Amino acid sequence: TRFLCVASLSPRKGHEILFRALVPLRDRAWSLTCVGDSAREPGRAARLRSLLRAESLDGRVELVGEADAQTISGYYDRCDVFVPGKCDSAMPDLIKTAPGHLVRCFHFSDQTEIPTPLTVGGRSVAHV
């Protein structure tokens, strides 16, 4: 399974929560590509890479940094499941970066919430 997260590496996006949620799945076949700006918070990418090493996920999770729209579109084409950042702005970000892509979406949070349907580029998006 190829997971994709398109979100800046700011603390409010919750990458640590996502990475720790993937720890119990280390014995399964999956990869995660994280696309997002790391320049706003110097040192954050290094701290996240340290967490990935500590959890033995560094071979499974790739932090690719910021990317242009065409490159992001290619990541959407290749992913199986999109995992947005945990803050409330994740859905508008998805609408901006994934027009025309049918994306299976899993929304994670540190709080219990009920996923809601979303339409991207006029196409239905399923929350899984």
C-alpha positions, 0 to 999 in steps of 0.5 A, spaced: 500 500 500 502 506 498 500 512 502 501 519 501 501 525 505 501 532 502 502 537 508 507 542 510 511 539 516 509 544 521 507 541 528 499 542 527 499 537 521 501 531 526 506 527 522 508 524 529 501 521 530 501 518 523 508 515 524 507 512 530 500 509 527 504 506 522 509 503 527 504 496 528 504 495 521 511 494 520 510 487 518 506 489 512 508 491 505 507 499 505 510 505 504 509 513 505 511 519 501 510 525 505 510 532 500 510 538 504 514 545 505 519 544 511 522 551 510 517 554 515 520 550 521 528 549 521 530 543 524 523 539 523 525 535 518 531 533 522 527 531 528 522 527 524 527 523 520 530 522 527 523 519 529 523 515 523 529 512 525 528 511 532 521 507 530 525 503 524 520 506 519 526 510 515 526 505 510 518 506 509 517 513 509 520 518 505 520 526 506 520 529 499 520 536 501 516 541 497 513 540 490 510 543 484 503 541 482 505 537 476 510 533 481 504 532 486 499 530 481 504 524 479 504 522 487 497 522 487 496 518 481 501 513 484 498 513 491 493 508 494 491 512 500 491 519 501 492 521 508 491 528 510 494 532 515 490 532 522 488 540 522 482 542 520 485 545 513 487 539 510 480 538 506 481 545 503 489 543 501 486 536 498 481 540 494 487 545 492 492 539 490 488 533 488 483 536 482 481 531 477 484 525 482 479 520 485 483 519 492 481 514 497 482 518 503 484 516 511 483 522 515 487 521 522 486 525 528 488 525 536 481 525 537 475 521 535 471 524 529 466 521 524 469 522 517 465 526 512 464 525 504 468 529 500 468 531 493 474 533 489 474 536 482 467 534 481 468 526 483 466 523 489 472 521 494 471 516 499 474 516 506 476 509 508 
